């Protein structure tokens, strides 16, 4: 399984109206892109100097499914709302490996 994590810092141009359209587009992707297992996102609640404004975490079955997502029409549809309004964008994609259960108290 592949986990795709993005963090956004928005420009002042990311208005509430643009944000609403972007969030609507994010939600429209749920269950509609082949190989996408889950989509979680949220805005920062601490607002510290080191905080990012929004995070997106998406799990995929495979790297091929991540590639499908990157060019899928539903994903392409939200880029005009986000990309021009991003001050900074950071992301990482990594493979998730199942961890064996560790009995409580046996760390």
Biopython code that builds the backbone (N, CA, C, O; Angstrom):
import numpy as np
from Bio.PDB.StructureBuilder import StructureBuilder

atoms = [
    (1, "UNK", "N", (0.852, -1.170, 0.000)),
    (1, "UNK", "CA", (0.000, 0.000, 0.000)),
    (1, "UNK", "C", (0.902, 1.239, 0.000)),
    (1, "UNK", "O", (1.964, 1.251, 0.624)),
    (2, "UNK", "N", (0.462, 2.267, -0.705)),
    (2, "UNK", "CA", (1.204, 3.521, -0.808)),
    (2, "UNK", "C", (0.414, 4.629, -0.113)),
    (2, "UNK", "O", (-0.786, 4.787, -0.340)),
    (3, "UNK", "N", (1.096, 5.388, 0.731)),
    (3, "UNK", "CA", (0.482, 6.542, 1.383)),
    (3, "UNK", "C", (1.057, 7.811, 0.744)),
    (3, "UNK", "O", (2.272, 7.977, 0.634)),
    (4, "UNK", "N", (0.157, 8.690, 0.329)),
    (4, "UNK", "CA", (0.477, 9.965, -0.327)),
    (4, "UNK", "C", (0.074, 11.072, 0.647)),
    (4, "UNK", "O", (-1.105, 11.221, 0.967)),
    (5, "UNK", "N", (1.057, 11.851, 1.118)),
    (5, "UNK", "CA", (0.803, 12.902, 2.105)),
    (5, "UNK", "C", (1.226, 14.238, 1.502)),
    (5, "UNK", "O", (2.361, 14.398, 1.053)),
    (6, "UNK", "N", (0.292, 15.197, 1.499)),
    (6, "UNK", "CA", (0.580, 16.542, 0.996)),
    (6, "UNK", "C", (0.280, 17.561, 2.078)),
    (6, "UNK", "O", (-0.690, 17.431, 2.824)),
    (7, "UNK", "N", (1.133, 18.582, 2.153)),
    (7, "UNK", "CA", (0.879, 19.691, 3.067)),
    (7, "UNK", "C", (0.906, 20.980, 2.251)),
    (7, "UNK", "O", (1.776, 21.183, 1.403)),
    (8, "UNK", "N", (-0.065, 21.841, 2.526)),
    (8, "UNK", "CA", (-0.238, 23.078, 1.785)),
    (8, "UNK", "C", (-0.073, 24.286, 2.697)),
    (8, "UNK", "O", (-0.531, 24.280, 3.840)),
    (9, "UNK", "N", (0.585, 25.320, 2.182)),
    (9, "UNK", "CA", (0.549, 26.662, 2.761)),
    (9, "UNK", "C", (-0.065, 27.536, 1.684)),
    (9, "UNK", "O", (0.428, 27.601, 0.557)),
    (10, "UNK", "N", (-1.143, 28.204, 2.045)),
    (10, "UNK", "CA", (-1.907, 28.962, 1.057)),
    (10, "UNK", "C", (-1.479, 30.419, 0.997)),
    (10, "UNK", "O", (-1.060, 31.010, 1.992)),
    (11, "UNK", "N", (-1.596, 30.977, -0.198)),
    (11, "UNK", "CA", (-1.446, 32.421, -0.398)),
    (11, "UNK", "C", (-2.734, 33.098, 0.070)),
    (11, "UNK", "O", (-3.748, 32.433, 0.280)),
    (12, "UNK", "N", (-2.691, 34.399, 0.228)),
    (12, "UNK", "CA", (-3.895, 35.154, 0.571)),
    (12, "UNK", "C", (-4.960, 35.039, -0.513)),
    (12, "UNK", "O", (-6.138, 35.278, -0.246)),
    (13, "UNK", "N", (-4.567, 34.680, -1.721)),
    (13, "UNK", "CA", (-5.512, 34.550, -2.827)),
    (13, "UNK", "C", (-6.431, 33.332, -2.683)),
    (13, "UNK", "O", (-7.392, 33.193, -3.440)),
    (14, "UNK", "N", (-6.145, 32.452, -1.718)),
    (14, "UNK", "CA", (-6.986, 31.271, -1.483)),
    (14, "UNK", "C", (-8.174, 31.706, -0.620)),
    (14, "UNK", "O", (-8.192, 31.519, 0.596)),
    (15, "UNK", "N", (-9.147, 32.283, -1.289)),
    (15, "UNK", "CA", (-10.307, 32.874, -0.616)),
    (15, "UNK", "C", (-11.266, 31.791, -0.116)),
    (15, "UNK", "O", (-11.167, 30.642, -0.547)),
    (16, "UNK", "N", (-12.171, 32.129, 0.764)),
    (16, "UNK", "CA", (-13.159, 31.143, 1.233)),
    (16, "UNK", "C", (-13.959, 30.519, 0.085)),
    (16, "UNK", "O", (-14.292, 29.336, 0.152)),
    (17, "UNK", "N", (-14.272, 31.278, -0.958)),
    (17, "UNK", "CA", (-15.015, 30.732, -2.096)),
    (17, "UNK", "C", (-14.182, 29.697, -2.857)),
    (17, "UNK", "O", (-14.680, 28.630, -3.216)),
    (18, "UNK", "N", (-12.921, 30.022, -3.097)),
    (18, "UNK", "CA", (-12.030, 29.075, -3.785)),
    (18, "UNK", "C", (-11.828, 27.844, -2.916)),
    (18, "UNK", "O", (-11.848, 26.717, -3.412)),
    (19, "UNK", "N", (-11.633, 28.059, -1.623)),
    (19, "UNK", "CA", (-11.455, 26.938, -0.689)),
    (19, "UNK", "C", (-12.663, 26.003, -0.723)),
    (19, "UNK", "O", (-12.497, 24.783, -0.741)),
    (20, "UNK", "N", (-13.864, 26.556, -0.730)),
    (20, "UNK", "CA", (-15.085, 25.740, -0.751)),
    (20, "UNK", "C", (-15.142, 24.888, -2.018)),
    (20, "UNK", "O", (-15.523, 23.720, -1.957)),
    (21, "UNK", "N", (-14.771, 25.452, -3.155)),
    (21, "UNK", "CA", (-14.781, 24.694, -4.413)),
    (21, "UNK", "C", (-13.717, 23.604, -4.394)),
    (21, "UNK", "O", (-13.945, 22.497, -4.881)),
    (22, "UNK", "N", (-12.550, 23.922, -3.826)),
    (22, "UNK", "CA", (-11.471, 22.939, -3.732)),
    (22, "UNK", "C", (-11.886, 21.780, -2.822)),
    (22, "UNK", "O", (-11.679, 20.615, -3.162)),
    (23, "UNK", "N", (-12.473, 22.102, -1.665)),
    (23, "UNK", "CA", (-12.923, 21.056, -0.742)),
    (23, "UNK", "C", (-14.022, 20.202, -1.366)),
    (23, "UNK", "O", (-14.044, 18.985, -1.177)),
    (24, "UNK", "N", (-14.920, 20.821, -2.097)),
    (24, "UNK", "CA", (-15.972, 20.070, -2.795)),
    (24, "UNK", "C", (-15.357, 19.093, -3.794)),
    (24, "UNK", "O", (-15.811, 17.956, -3.926)),
    (25, "UNK", "N", (-14.318, 19.549, -4.495)),
    (25, "UNK", "CA", (-13.621, 18.678, -5.438)),
    (25, "UNK", "C", (-12.893, 17.536, -4.755)),
    (25, "UNK", "O", (-12.872, 16.417, -5.267)),
    (26, "UNK", "N", (-12.294, 17.810, -3.597)),
    (26, "UNK", "CA", (-11.651, 16.739, -2.828)),
    (26, "UNK", "C", (-12.668, 15.663, -2.466)),
    (26, "UNK", "O", (-12.423, 14.472, -2.658)),
    (27, "UNK", "N", (-13.797, 16.092, -1.948)),
    (27, "UNK", "CA", (-14.826, 15.144, -1.527)),
    (27, "UNK", "C", (-15.387, 14.359, -2.712)),
    (27, "UNK", "O", (-15.773, 13.200, -2.559)),
    (28, "UNK", "N", (-15.434, 14.976, -3.879)),
    (28, "UNK", "CA", (-15.954, 14.304, -5.074)),
    (28, "UNK", "C", (-15.060, 13.146, -5.513)),
    (28, "UNK", "O", (-15.519, 12.248, -6.219)),
    (29, "UNK", "N", (-13.794, 13.153, -5.106)),
    (29, "UNK", "CA", (-12.871, 12.078, -5.480)),
    (29, "UNK", "C", (-13.103, 10.801, -4.681)),
    (29, "UNK", "O", (-12.765, 9.709, -5.139)),
    (30, "UNK", "N", (-13.677, 10.933, -3.494)),
    (30, "UNK", "CA", (-13.865, 9.775, -2.604)),
    (30, "UNK", "C", (-14.628, 8.655, -3.309)),
    (30, "UNK", "O", (-15.753, 8.847, -3.771)),
    (31, "UNK", "N", (-13.999, 7.490, -3.382)),
    (31, "UNK", "CA", (-14.645, 6.319, -3.953)),
    (31, "UNK", "C", (-14.810, 6.365, -5.461)),
    (31, "UNK", "O", (-15.478, 5.501, -6.031)),
    (32, "UNK", "N", (-14.220, 7.349, -6.118)),
    (32, "UNK", "CA", (-14.410, 7.507, -7.552)),
    (32, "UNK", "C", (-13.142, 7.284, -8.370)),
    (32, "UNK", "O", (-13.195, 7.272, -9.599)),
    (33, "UNK", "N", (-12.011, 7.109, -7.705)),
    (33, "UNK", "CA", (-10.748, 6.928, -8.415)),
    (33, "UNK", "C", (-10.254, 5.509, -8.157)),
    (33, "UNK", "O", (-10.056, 5.123, -7.005)),
    (34, "UNK", "N", (-10.055, 4.731, -9.215)),
    (34, "UNK", "CA", (-9.627, 3.340, -9.051)),
    (34, "UNK", "C", (-8.349, 3.233, -8.216)),
    (34, "UNK", "O", (-7.386, 3.969, -8.436)),
    (35, "UNK", "N", (-8.358, 2.315, -7.267)),
    (35, "UNK", "CA", (-7.190, 2.061, -6.438)),
    (35, "UNK", "C", (-7.038, 2.981, -5.246)),
    (35, "UNK", "O", (-6.156, 2.770, -4.413)),
    (36, "UNK", "N", (-7.889, 4.010, -5.143)),
    (36, "UNK", "CA", (-7.831, 4.897, -3.976)),
    (36, "UNK", "C", (-8.565, 4.205, -2.838)),
    (36, "UNK", "O", (-9.764, 3.941, -2.933)),
    (37, "UNK", "N", (-7.846, 3.913, -1.767)),
    (37, "UNK", "CA", (-8.429, 3.201, -0.636)),
    (37, "UNK", "C", (-9.044, 4.126, 0.396)),
    (37, "UNK", "O", (-10.071, 3.801, 0.992)),
    (38, "UNK", "N", (-8.418, 5.286, 0.613)),
    (38, "UNK", "CA", (-8.952, 6.240, 1.581)),
    (38, "UNK", "C", (-8.431, 7.626, 1.268)),
    (38, "UNK", "O", (-7.381, 7.792, 0.649)),
    (39, "UNK", "N", (-9.188, 8.620, 1.711)),
    (39, "UNK", "CA", (-8.814, 10.019, 1.550)),
    (39, "UNK", "C", (-9.198, 10.733, 2.837)),
    (39, "UNK", "O", (-10.362, 10.736, 3.238)),
    (40, "UNK", "N", (-8.206, 11.336, 3.478)),
    (40, "UNK", "CA", (-8.425, 12.083, 4.708)),
    (40, "UNK", "C", (-7.762, 13.442, 4.536)),
    (40, "UNK", "O", (-6.675, 13.540, 3.967)),
    (41, "UNK", "N", (-8.409, 14.479, 5.022)),
    (41, "UNK", "CA", (-7.797, 15.801, 4.930)),
    (41, "UNK", "C", (-8.336, 16.685, 6.042)),
    (41, "UNK", "O", (-9.378, 16.403, 6.635)),
    (42, "UNK", "N", (-7.611, 17.753, 6.311)),
    (42, "UNK", "CA", (-8.065, 18.700, 7.316)),
    (42, "UNK", "C", (-7.175, 19.911, 7.382)),
    (42, "UNK", "O", (-6.027, 19.889, 6.938)),
    (43, "UNK", "N", (-7.730, 20.984, 7.952)),
    (43, "UNK", "CA", (-6.968, 22.221, 8.109)),
    (43, "UNK", "C", (-6.328, 22.261, 9.497)),
    (43, "UNK", "O", (-6.802, 21.635, 10.446)),
    (44, "UNK", "N", (-5.254, 23.006, 9.577)),
    (44, "UNK", "CA", (-4.510, 23.137, 10.824)),
    (44, "UNK", "C", (-5.338, 23.863, 11.877)),
    (44, "UNK", "O", (-6.039, 24.827, 11.568)),
    (45, "UNK", "N", (-5.257, 23.402, 13.105)),
    (45, "UNK", "CA", (-6.005, 24.032, 14.198)),
    (45, "UNK", "C", (-5.102, 24.806, 15.163)),
    (45, "UNK", "O", (-5.603, 25.550, 16.006)),
    (46, "UNK", "N", (-3.792, 24.645, 15.054)),
    (46, "UNK", "CA", (-2.887, 25.318, 15.983)),
    (46, "UNK", "C", (-2.420, 26.680, 15.478)),
    (46, "UNK", "O", (-2.259, 27.609, 16.270)),
    (47, "UNK", "N", (-2.202, 26.809, 14.181)),
    (47, "UNK", "CA", (-1.776, 28.073, 13.566)),
    (47, "UNK", "C", (-0.480, 28.614, 14.168)),
    (47, "UNK", "O", (-0.370, 29.805, 14.462)),
    (48, "UNK", "N", (0.494, 27.730, 14.348)),
    (48, "UNK", "CA", (1.802, 28.172, 14.829)),
    (48, "UNK", "C", (2.640, 28.623, 13.640)),
    (48, "UNK", "O", (2.239, 28.444, 12.490)),
    (49, "UNK", "N", (3.784, 29.199, 13.910)),
    (49, "UNK", "CA", (4.677, 29.633, 12.850)),
    (49, "UNK", "C", (5.202, 28.496, 11.991)),
    (49, "UNK", "O", (5.593, 28.708, 10.843)),
    (50, "UNK", "N", (5.211, 27.294, 12.544)),
    (50, "UNK", "CA", (5.697, 26.133, 11.800)),
    (50, "UNK", "C", (4.573, 25.305, 11.189)),
    (50, "UNK", "O", (4.834, 24.328, 10.487)),
    (51, "UNK", "N", (3.336, 25.685, 11.446)),
    (51, "UNK", "CA", (2.188, 24.923, 10.950)),
    (51, "UNK", "C", (2.012, 25.095, 9.446)),
    (51, "UNK", "O", (2.352, 26.131, 8.875)),
    (52, "UNK", "N", (1.481, 24.067, 8.830)),
    (52, "UNK", "CA", (1.015, 24.133, 7.451)),
    (52, "UNK", "C", (-0.488, 24.355, 7.528)),
    (52, "UNK", "O", (-1.101, 24.086, 8.561)),
    (53, "UNK", "N", (-1.087, 24.841, 6.448)),
    (53, "UNK", "CA", (-2.503, 25.202, 6.485)),
    (53, "UNK", "C", (-3.444, 24.011, 6.319)),
    (53, "UNK", "O", (-4.516, 23.984, 6.923)),
    (54, "UNK", "N", (-3.060, 23.036, 5.513)),
    (54, "UNK", "CA", (-3.955, 21.915, 5.230)),
    (54, "UNK", "C", (-3.109, 20.687, 4.929)),
    (54, "UNK", "O", (-2.019, 20.798, 4.368)),
    (55, "UNK", "N", (-3.606, 19.531, 5.298)),
    (55, "UNK", "CA", (-2.941, 18.274, 4.980)),
    (55, "UNK", "C", (-3.926, 17.360, 4.273)),
    (55, "UNK", "O", (-5.123, 17.357, 4.558)),
    (56, "UNK", "N", (-3.389, 16.589, 3.349)),
    (56, "UNK", "CA", (-4.166, 15.602, 2.598)),
    (56, "UNK", "C", (-3.420, 14.279, 2.688)),
    (56, "UNK", "O", (-2.234, 14.213, 2.365)),
    (57, "UNK", "N", (-4.103, 13.228, 3.122)),
    (57, "UNK", "CA", (-3.502, 11.896, 3.228)),
    (57, "UNK", "C", (-4.372, 10.941, 2.430)),
    (57, "UNK", "O", (-5.559, 10.774, 2.709)),
    (58, "UNK", "N", (-3.753, 10.309, 1.420)),
    (58, "UNK", "CA", (-4.494, 9.421, 0.538)),
    (58, "UNK", "C", (-3.741, 8.103, 0.447)),
    (58, "UNK", "O", (-2.533, 8.085, 0.211)),
    (59, "UNK", "N", (-4.456, 7.007, 0.634)),
    (59, "UNK", "CA", (-3.861, 5.678, 0.526)),
    (59, "UNK", "C", (-4.293, 5.019, -0.770)),
    (59, "UNK", "O", (-5.449, 5.110, -1.183)),
    (60, "UNK", "N", (-3.323, 4.343, -1.409)),
    (60, "UNK", "CA", (-3.548, 3.654, -2.674)),
    (60, "UNK", "C", (-3.072, 2.216, -2.573)),
    (60, "UNK", "O", (-2.203, 1.888, -1.765)),
    (61, "UNK", "N", (-3.646, 1.379, -3.391)),
    (61, "UNK", "CA", (-3.231, -0.023, -3.415)),
    (61, "UNK", "C", (-1.807, -0.174, -3.943)),
    (61, "UNK", "O", (-1.062, -1.029, -3.466)),
    (62, "UNK", "N", (-1.417, 0.657, -4.934)),
    (62, "UNK", "CA", (-0.117, 0.475, -5.583)),
    (62, "UNK", "C", (0.390, 1.802, -6.135)),
    (62, "UNK", "O", (-0.337, 2.796, -6.172)),
    (63, "UNK", "N", (1.656, 1.799, -6.566)),
    (63, "UNK", "CA", (2.221, 2.973, -7.220)),
    (63, "UNK", "C", (1.483, 3.285, -8.519)),
    (63, "UNK", "O", (1.324, 4.450, -8.883)),
    (64, "UNK", "N", (1.037, 2.250, -9.210)),
    (64, "UNK", "CA", (0.282, 2.453, -10.448)),
    (64, "UNK", "C", (-1.024, 3.198, -10.167)),
    (64, "UNK", "O", (-1.449, 4.038, -10.960)),
    (65, "UNK", "N", (-1.655, 2.885, -9.037)),
    (65, "UNK", "CA", (-2.894, 3.578, -8.665)),
    (65, "UNK", "C", (-2.617, 5.037, -8.315)),
    (65, "UNK", "O", (-3.447, 5.902, -8.596)),
    (66, "UNK", "N", (-1.471, 5.326, -7.711)),
    (66, "UNK", "CA", (-1.074, 6.706, -7.449)),
    (66, "UNK", "C", (-0.896, 7.456, -8.767)),
    (66, "UNK", "O", (-1.301, 8.612, -8.889)),
    (67, "UNK", "N", (-0.289, 6.796, -9.752)),
    (67, "UNK", "CA", (-0.134, 7.406, -11.080)),
    (67, "UNK", "C", (-1.493, 7.692, -11.711)),
    (67, "UNK", "O", (-1.685, 8.739, -12.328)),
    (68, "UNK", "N", (-2.437, 6.761, -11.557)),
    (68, "UNK", "CA", (-3.788, 6.957, -12.090)),
    (68, "UNK", "C", (-4.422, 8.187, -11.462)),
    (68, "UNK", "O", (-5.008, 9.015, -12.159)),
    (69, "UNK", "N", (-4.304, 8.306, -10.147)),
    (69, "UNK", "CA", (-4.845, 9.445, -9.406)),
    (69, "UNK", "C", (-4.257, 10.768, -9.897)),
    (69, "UNK", "O", (-4.977, 11.750, -10.074)),
    (70, "UNK", "N", (-2.948, 10.780, -10.113)),
    (70, "UNK", "CA", (-2.267, 12.026, -10.474)),
    (70, "UNK", "C", (-2.782, 12.632, -11.770)),
    (70, "UNK", "O", (-2.680, 13.843, -11.964)),
    (71, "UNK", "N", (-3.334, 11.814, -12.662)),
    (71, "UNK", "CA", (-3.843, 12.334, -13.936)),
    (71, "UNK", "C", (-5.343, 12.132, -14.099)),
    (71, "UNK", "O", (-5.893, 12.402, -15.166)),
    (72, "UNK", "N", (-6.001, 11.664, -13.057)),
    (72, "UNK", "CA", (-7.444, 11.413, -13.140)),
    (72, "UNK", "C", (-8.199, 12.735, -13.311)),
    (72, "UNK", "O", (-7.823, 13.739, -12.706)),
    (73, "UNK", "N", (-9.258, 12.749, -14.127)),
    (73, "UNK", "CA", (-10.019, 13.988, -14.350)),
    (73, "UNK", "C", (-10.547, 14.648, -13.063)),
    (73, "UNK", "O", (-10.594, 15.876, -12.987)),
    (74, "UNK", "N", (-10.940, 13.864, -12.060)),
    (74, "UNK", "CA", (-11.419, 14.470, -10.815)),
    (74, "UNK", "C", (-10.295, 15.173, -10.056)),
    (74, "UNK", "O", (-10.524, 16.186, -9.394)),
    (75, "UNK", "N", (-9.091, 14.636, -10.155)),
    (75, "UNK", "CA", (-7.936, 15.291, -9.523)),
    (75, "UNK", "C", (-7.534, 16.522, -10.332)),
    (75, "UNK", "O", (-7.246, 17.576, -9.765)),
    (76, "UNK", "N", (-7.516, 16.386, -11.636)),
    (76, "UNK", "CA", (-7.193, 17.519, -12.504)),
    (76, "UNK", "C", (-8.164, 18.678, -12.272)),
    (76, "UNK", "O", (-7.778, 19.842, -12.381)),
    (77, "UNK", "N", (-9.410, 18.367, -11.954)),
    (77, "UNK", "CA", (-10.442, 19.399, -11.784)),
    (77, "UNK", "C", (-10.201, 20.309, -10.586)),
    (77, "UNK", "O", (-10.683, 21.442, -10.576)),
    (78, "UNK", "N", (-9.463, 19.842, -9.571)),
    (78, "UNK", "CA", (-9.229, 20.698, -8.394)),
    (78, "UNK", "C", (-7.918, 21.475, -8.473)),
    (78, "UNK", "O", (-7.709, 22.416, -7.706)),
    (79, "UNK", "N", (-7.045, 21.094, -9.383)),
    (79, "UNK", "CA", (-5.750, 21.773, -9.493)),
    (79, "UNK", "C", (-5.875, 23.266, -9.801)),
    (79, "UNK", "O", (-5.083, 24.043, -9.268)),
    (80, "UNK", "N", (-6.831, 23.713, -10.634)),
    (80, "UNK", "CA", (-6.949, 25.161, -10.874)),
    (80, "UNK", "C", (-7.317, 25.959, -9.616)),
    (80, "UNK", "O", (-7.081, 27.166, -9.563)),
    (81, "UNK", "N", (-7.886, 25.304, -8.618)),
    (81, "UNK", "CA", (-8.199, 25.986, -7.356)),
    (81, "UNK", "C", (-6.990, 26.010, -6.430)),
    (81, "UNK", "O", (-6.756, 26.997, -5.733)),
    (82, "UNK", "N", (-6.223, 24.924, -6.421)),
    (82, "UNK", "CA", (-5.120, 24.834, -5.470)),
    (82, "UNK", "C", (-3.798, 25.380, -6.010)),
    (82, "UNK", "O", (-3.184, 26.233, -5.369)),
    (83, "UNK", "N", (-3.358, 24.921, -7.148)),
    (83, "UNK", "CA", (-1.999, 25.238, -7.601)),
    (83, "UNK", "C", (-1.703, 26.736, -7.721)),
    (83, "UNK", "O", (-0.628, 27.157, -7.291)),
    (84, "UNK", "N", (-2.591, 27.564, -8.279)),
    (84, "UNK", "CA", (-2.270, 28.990, -8.343)),
    (84, "UNK", "C", (-2.252, 29.673, -6.970)),
    (84, "UNK", "O", (-1.721, 30.774, -6.825)),
    (85, "UNK", "N", (-2.832, 29.017, -5.974)),
    (85, "UNK", "CA", (-2.978, 29.622, -4.650)),
    (85, "UNK", "C", (-2.055, 29.027, -3.596)),
    (85, "UNK", "O", (-2.165, 29.354, -2.414)),
    (86, "UNK", "N", (-1.152, 28.163, -4.017)),
    (86, "UNK", "CA", (-0.219, 27.518, -3.089)),
    (86, "UNK", "C", (1.029, 28.375, -2.933)),
    (86, "UNK", "O", (1.703, 28.705, -3.909)),
    (87, "UNK", "N", (1.317, 28.724, -1.698)),
    (87, "UNK", "CA", (2.578, 29.413, -1.405)),
    (87, "UNK", "C", (3.695, 28.391, -1.306)),
    (87, "UNK", "O", (4.780, 28.582, -1.856)),
    (88, "UNK", "N", (3.416, 27.296, -0.592)),
    (88, "UNK", "CA", (4.371, 26.190, -0.457)),
    (88, "UNK", "C", (3.600, 24.886, -0.461)),
    (88, "UNK", "O", (2.484, 24.799, 0.051)),
    (89, "UNK", "N", (4.219, 23.870, -1.050)),
    (89, "UNK", "CA", (3.626, 22.534, -1.113)),
    (89, "UNK", "C", (4.722, 21.535, -0.778)),
    (89, "UNK", "O", (5.818, 21.593, -1.335)),
    (90, "UNK", "N", (4.423, 20.627, 0.126)),
    (90, "UNK", "CA", (5.358, 19.553, 0.464)),
    (90, "UNK", "C", (4.609, 18.239, 0.376)),
    (90, "UNK", "O", (3.436, 18.154, 0.739)),
    (91, "UNK", "N", (5.291, 17.219, -0.106)),
    (91, "UNK", "CA", (4.632, 15.920, -0.148)),
    (91, "UNK", "C", (5.643, 14.796, -0.020)),
    (91, "UNK", "O", (6.834, 14.953, -0.286)),
    (92, "UNK", "N", (5.119, 13.671, 0.396)),
    (92, "UNK", "CA", (5.918, 12.453, 0.483)),
    (92, "UNK", "C", (5.006, 11.286, 0.142)),
    (92, "UNK", "O", (3.827, 11.270, 0.496)),
    (93, "UNK", "N", (5.575, 10.314, -0.549)),
    (93, "UNK", "CA", (4.876, 9.076, -0.880)),
    (93, "UNK", "C", (5.721, 7.940, -0.332)),
    (93, "UNK", "O", (6.913, 7.847, -0.622)),
    (94, "UNK", "N", (5.099, 7.077, 0.462)),
    (94, "UNK", "CA", (5.863, 5.981, 1.041)),
    (94, "UNK", "C", (5.026, 4.728, 1.093)),
    (94, "UNK", "O", (3.796, 4.762, 1.050)),
    (95, "UNK", "N", (5.734, 3.619, 1.187)),
    (95, "UNK", "CA", (5.075, 2.323, 1.239)),
    (95, "UNK", "C", (4.746, 1.978, 2.687)),
    (95, "UNK", "O", (5.586, 2.099, 3.579)),
    (96, "UNK", "N", (3.513, 1.549, 2.898)),
    (96, "UNK", "CA", (3.096, 1.100, 4.222)),
    (96, "UNK", "C", (3.270, -0.406, 4.299)),
    (96, "UNK", "O", (2.829, -1.142, 3.415)),
    (97, "UNK", "N", (3.905, -0.847, 5.345)),
    (97, "UNK", "CA", (4.099, -2.279, 5.577)),
    (97, "UNK", "C", (3.296, -2.666, 6.801)),
    (97, "UNK", "O", (3.291, -1.941, 7.796)),
    (98, "UNK", "N", (2.620, -3.796, 6.741)),
    (98, "UNK", "CA", (1.910, -4.230, 7.946)),
    (98, "UNK", "C", (2.895, -4.514, 9.071)),
    (98, "UNK", "O", (3.945, -5.121, 8.861)),
    (99, "UNK", "N", (2.537, -4.066, 10.258)),
    (99, "UNK", "CA", (3.363, -4.304, 11.435)),
    (99, "UNK", "C", (2.762, -5.441, 12.234)),
    (99, "UNK", "O", (1.549, -5.491, 12.437)),
    (100, "UNK", "N", (3.609, -6.361, 12.690)),
    (100, "UNK", "CA", (3.061, -7.426, 13.533)),
    (100, "UNK", "C", (2.512, -6.848, 14.832)),
    (100, "UNK", "O", (3.051, -5.882, 15.374)),
    (101, "UNK", "N", (1.453, -7.442, 15.315)),
    (101, "UNK", "CA", (0.863, -6.983, 16.572)),
    (101, "UNK", "C", (1.869, -7.155, 17.705)),
    (101, "UNK", "O", (2.524, -8.191, 17.813)),
    (102, "UNK", "N", (1.983, -6.149, 18.534)),
    (102, "UNK", "CA", (2.853, -6.199, 19.702)),
    (102, "UNK", "C", (1.956, -6.291, 20.927)),
    (102, "UNK", "O", (1.132, -5.405, 21.157)),
    (103, "UNK", "N", (2.103, -7.352, 21.719)),
    (103, "UNK", "CA", (1.273, -7.464, 22.913)),
    (103, "UNK", "C", (1.478, -6.279, 23.845)),
    (103, "UNK", "O", (2.594, -5.776, 23.976)),
    (104, "UNK", "N", (0.434, -5.840, 24.478)),
    (104, "UNK", "CA", (0.499, -4.721, 25.417)),
    (104, "UNK", "C", (1.533, -5.042, 26.498)),
    (104, "UNK", "O", (1.561, -6.147, 27.040)),
    (105, "UNK", "N", (2.380, -4.053, 26.799)),
    (105, "UNK", "CA", (3.403, -4.239, 27.820)),
    (105, "UNK", "C", (4.655, -4.937, 27.311)),
    (105, "UNK", "O", (5.564, -5.203, 28.096)),
    (106, "UNK", "N", (4.728, -5.243, 26.012)),
    (106, "UNK", "CA", (5.877, -5.975, 25.453)),
    (106, "UNK", "C", (6.639, -5.117, 24.442)),
    (106, "UNK", "O", (7.122, -5.631, 23.433)),
    (107, "UNK", "N", (6.747, -3.841, 24.703)),
    (107, "UNK", "CA", (7.396, -2.943, 23.735)),
    (107, "UNK", "C", (8.880, -3.095, 23.774)),
    (107, "UNK", "O", (9.590, -2.419, 23.028)),
]
sb = StructureBuilder()
sb.init_structure("model")
sb.init_model(0)
sb.init_chain("A")
sb.init_seg("    ")
for serial, (resi, resn, name, xyz) in enumerate(atoms, 1):
    if name == "N":
        sb.init_residue(resn, " ", resi, " ")
    sb.init_atom(name, np.array(xyz, "f"), 0.0, 1.0, " ", f" {name:<3s}", serial, name[0])
structure = sb.get_structure()
